[in-house]
Amino acid sequence: MMKAKVYVTLKKGVLDPQGKTVKHALDNLGFEGVEDVRIGKYMEVSLREMSAVDAEKAVTSMCEKLLANTVIEDYRVEIEP
């Protein structure tokens, strides 16, 4: 079995109200020096045994079709054997 790790984040320039709320809360808790907070998603997808190239193609297709909103989000895929 293979595992794909998928990281989805908002594109630069897209407003992140959740991140702003967390940054504000960190400020209120006394954590100084936090410039910005961006919130994202992390997913693990277990795959049947296949080549790393085929796994990356499959997961990239999943991201393009469902896992990420490519209009406002970027994604990164890591394949582990």
C-alpha positions as CSV (number, residue, x, y, z in Angstrom):
1,M,0.0,0.0,0.0
2,M,1.1,3.6,-0.7
3,K,0.3,6.8,1.1
4,A,-0.2,10.2,-0.5
5,K,0.0,13.3,1.7
6,V,-1.9,16.2,0.3
7,Y,-1.4,19.8,1.6
8,V,-4.0,22.4,0.5
9,T,-3.5,26.1,1.2
10,L,-5.1,29.3,0.1
11,K,-3.4,31.0,-2.7
12,K,-1.5,34.2,-1.9
13,G,-3.8,37.2,-2.1
14,V,-6.9,35.2,-1.1
15,L,-8.3,36.5,2.2
16,D,-8.1,34.0,5.1
17,P,-10.6,35.1,7.8
18,Q,-9.9,32.0,9.8
19,G,-6.2,32.7,9.8
20,K,-6.8,36.3,10.9
21,T,-9.0,35.1,13.8
22,V,-6.3,32.7,14.9
23,K,-3.6,35.4,14.7
24,H,-5.8,37.8,16.7
25,A,-6.3,35.1,19.4
26,L,-2.6,34.4,19.5
27,D,-1.9,38.1,20.0
28,N,-4.5,38.2,22.8
29,L,-2.8,35.2,24.5
30,G,0.5,37.2,24.5
31,F,2.3,35.4,21.7
32,E,4.4,38.3,20.2
33,G,6.1,38.2,16.9
34,V,3.4,36.3,14.9
35,E,3.3,38.1,11.6
36,D,0.5,36.1,9.9
37,V,-1.4,32.8,10.1
38,R,-2.8,31.0,7.1
39,I,-5.1,28.0,7.6
40,G,-5.0,25.0,5.3
41,K,-6.0,21.3,5.0
42,Y,-4.0,18.1,5.3
43,M,-5.2,14.8,3.9
44,E,-3.8,11.3,3.7
45,V,-4.9,9.1,0.9
46,S,-4.1,5.3,1.0
47,L,-3.6,3.8,-2.4
48,R,-3.2,0.3,-3.7
49,E,0.3,-0.6,-4.8
50,M,1.2,1.2,-8.0
51,S,4.2,3.1,-9.3
52,A,5.1,6.4,-7.7
53,V,4.5,8.2,-11.0
54,D,1.0,6.6,-11.4
55,A,0.2,7.4,-7.8
56,E,1.2,11.1,-8.2
57,K,-0.9,11.3,-11.4
58,A,-3.9,9.8,-9.7
59,V,-3.7,12.0,-6.6
60,T,-3.1,15.1,-8.7
61,S,-6.3,14.3,-10.6
62,M,-8.1,13.9,-7.3
63,C,-6.9,17.3,-6.2
64,E,-7.9,18.9,-9.5
65,K,-11.4,17.4,-9.4
66,L,-12.3,17.3,-5.7
67,L,-9.8,17.8,-3.0
68,A,-8.8,21.4,-3.8
69,N,-10.7,24.3,-5.1
70,T,-8.0,25.3,-7.7
71,V,-9.5,28.7,-8.2
72,I,-8.5,29.9,-4.7
73,E,-6.3,27.0,-3.4
74,D,-2.9,25.6,-4.1
75,Y,-2.0,22.0,-3.3
76,R,1.2,19.9,-2.9
77,V,1.3,16.1,-3.1
78,E,3.9,13.8,-1.4
79,I,3.9,10.1,-2.2
80,E,5.3,7.6,0.3
81,P,5.8,3.9,-0.6
